[in-house]
């Protein structure tokens, strides 16, 4: 049952007087449950509990953490229809999407469970002593990744499950050995509370320390700011807008002890369509891209907001085809009124820029909370001069840039801000003539796609979901896939430490049978 209260560890609490409700975009009315925002005292209590829990949780074995993560997945599935119904009522998204996202969330939790149960992820590295080395003997040095401490997680409104309460950031941080405090997203507070209840049940069933997880309600930015400023918080995970991520990054940097903020933010995901591909299959590409731009009402961080081609009849035909295909698609709901308002305002700002031309837009009247799709076009030189045109318009909006030639195409790509993805559409070996364009694109993005669409992010170990700023605040890490655990750990060395006092991962006999680097060789053998 949803209470509207905060989870401070396993205690339900609502001592504050600031309340709010979520919104049903489909029915265009507020949902009934009233949520109470966490007070400063409740925030302090959650952080203090997390800090205490860390002392124990950091030493919990990989197998026990795996049991906890698998139990969270089981408890989320056990929420059954209540979770799906709440998700739909807070987002306007269909049941199929709720179930798909739940499946992804469960898969992520189980992937991290497998990772930590196996154990090699700690990257144990052993360099044995050389007492006879001249002129000085060499010490025995052993390195392992250890958890940072309590982590605060902010989820985005467009992924209430997979990038939220028990989403990738939380699963990775818990797997690493960090307690988590979630700053609940106000637009899906009910979904968040249900998932929080599943995490708490799982923690109790697997004997995890009290305070290993808390979920705090908030209707504005203050709770998040107080959490990030709290001296006992040691890292932040954020998925959302560039504005929000940047504000938290700056706040964390100004603390007496600055802490890392791993923010995954907006992106316009440039797509380069090479001339022969345009000539041979422009119409098919227009259909495919009309679908990708409007998928989920354009509310994906990988939405293709920018299409780049070389000026000419083929590009004009493609742009017109794209515009006519996109207006055939029925407009769909956006997640909440704030996102509709942001879409309208950002779209308006883009359309007010001189030189941006509307090629096609859905003209019929739509109900409130629905977004109407739009295709625009602009000359390469105009785009280069005006960086306002480079900004994300979160929703079913895309811009075709008509470049003068390959040199201008390359220059435009080089001038773009960092992006999550870049896509190249090429016919046969055409791409080989555009080596420097591809190279420029690689320098701006975290993932490059060949002859596909950027929407759709596979969860697997080789996935990079991140990119140069502002796609993310630290391009060295991914937010998706098991590699994302590295955001929540730091390398730590033991020098000449007695074998019996070392963690199992570094003991001579390798009791956990994990892969380790021993004197430069990857092995599961013990150290003699
Ligand atoms: P958002 O407005 O940035 O909100 C995300 C969370 O951050 C909310 O809990 C919000 O709290 C909080 N927040 C925002 N500004 C803050 C500030 N200045 N100080 C403290 N907290 C702050 O994002 P959204 O509208 O939910 O999500 C859409 C955006 O997310 C799009 O830009 C999309 O591209 C991006 N996104 C990125 C990824 C990725 O992996 N890169 C994935 C999905 C979405 P309040 O709501 O209480 O203000």
Boltz pocket constraint, residues with backbone or C-beta under 6 A from the ligand:
constraints:
  - pocket:
      binder: B
      contacts: [[A, 154], [A, 155], [A, 156], [A, 157], [A, 158], [A, 159], [A, 163], [A, 183], [A, 184], [A, 185], [A, 186], [A, 187], [A, 218], [A, 219], [A, 220], [A, 221], [A, 222], [A, 224], [A, 225], [A, 239], [A, 240], [A, 241], [A, 242], [A, 243], [A, 244], [A, 245], [A, 247], [A, 248], [A, 264], [A, 265], [A, 266], [A, 267], [A, 300], [A, 301], [A, 339], [A, 392], [A, 394], [A, 420], [A, 465], [A, 471], [A, 479]]
      max_distance: 6.0
